[in-house]
């Protein structure tokens, strides 16, 4: 057998070993884990190649039934079809019942009881002479009818109702389609990604209650980097010699900065809804205490509860960090983000206790 | 931009995510159907037949060159899968790889039973290295990224390597028969096959040094 396990596994996978060689390989694979793994890998590879390079061919009708018969299994159950037919039959019967009941409610000329027309004697109808007093009195007591009223027949009334209802539904569908087109056009304008151009949403997150700045780009002013390069121990000689290299204890300058001022943490989420791609730039975020972690939440609108986006892995290791994220949808424009600090694997909804950063925050008047 | 890292997920220490194996049943659906089949659920058999039968029949047609015979082999395959579902172990191989191995065994038997000289090689269809229609990329057979990566790997092969691979995968030729079919020395055939599969493996390998 070939010393290279992949070679032998290849020939075995492609069926190129005769029966004796195959048996020997199988026995060796049971003893050798590397050979077994190689055989498994080649099996998967040959399967993938066969699948990729083959067009599916649907089996002929009855193929599954023939398999069932060979296995002595009952033929495919048709109860599902029976239920479907029964359902449709029930719906049809109900529709007919409703139509029949509707027809029963619509009165006809023949079925109207106490019809004033029926009460008139036949001779009075044909008599062209002036009506008598009794006839006038009788007519006065009867409700005034504006002449013979033509009551539509059953079929005509049903058709009329259906026509009106259809017209109403058609108009409603047209209106909804127009509205849908407007929304789609609006969303395409908002969410269509232009090549090489992103339309990001940029916010500023700061500790709760902090006064927000108007321009998120000004967040760079909070960076501790400029302060770290303050030369603290310049001598007079250094100042009088512009060309001389400044001397001094740079270590002291770093320490002084670290102890005298602690920049507040902040974050800027930059999110492109068209591509559902975002980056959270975090500044001056301290490392979470042991057993805790930072969680990012997104607020889609004012009423809905915030939705957890994810965990910030290894946060707080440097003054400025970036984390990529996505919201899993292209149709959501976030209204705000919240950063909380929670126990490991125990995220809880943002509240006053666990919220570290949130934004955007409205400026106090 | 420094320190960019994905927000979510349990990252291993080296920062790289372990990719799933090729043809892996990522959703677990087919594995669940096999377990139900082992319990005697013929509905699971019907479901698996609906998922796998078109692809397996296509492979069998290419191997055997005869639709009628391929359907018979497919029947044998599903009967065998039904009986062997009790012994199936997901740790040994993914579900579809297991089914493919059963099908291939039956095809090999049929091919060995025939007289190879009488087989009409003109019925062999070349490997379609241009992307098949998107609708045929069944996620129940392979994951979408597996489809793409294997197809890309096959595109990188030379014509000679493709021919060798085609004959090996679908016609179950031995080395000497491929050599005779292509008119090339046996050693060259072996090298081409080895090189073709090595190229595909290297392309699919996600562990780059």
Interface residues (C-beta under 8 A of the other chain):
Chain A: X6 X7 X10 X11 X14 X15 X16 X18 X40 X41 X42 X43 X44 X45 X46 X47 X48 X49 X50 X51 X52 X53 X54 X55 X56 X57 X58 X59 X60 X63 X64 X66 X67 X68 X70 X71 X73 X74 X76 X279 X280 X296 X309 X310 X311 X312 X313 X314 X317 X318 X320 X321 X322 X323 X324 X325 X326
Chain B: X1 X2 X3 X4 X5 X6 X7 X8 X9 X11 X21 X22 X23 X42 X45 X46 X49 X53 X54 X55 X57 X58 X59 X61 X62 X67 X70 X71 X74 X75 X78 X79 X82 X92 X93 X94 X96 X97 X100 X101 X104 X108 X127 X128 X129 X132 X136 X138 X141 X142 X146 X147 X150 X151 X154 X165 X166 X168 X169 X170 X172 X173 X174 X175 X193 X194 X197 X200 X201 X204
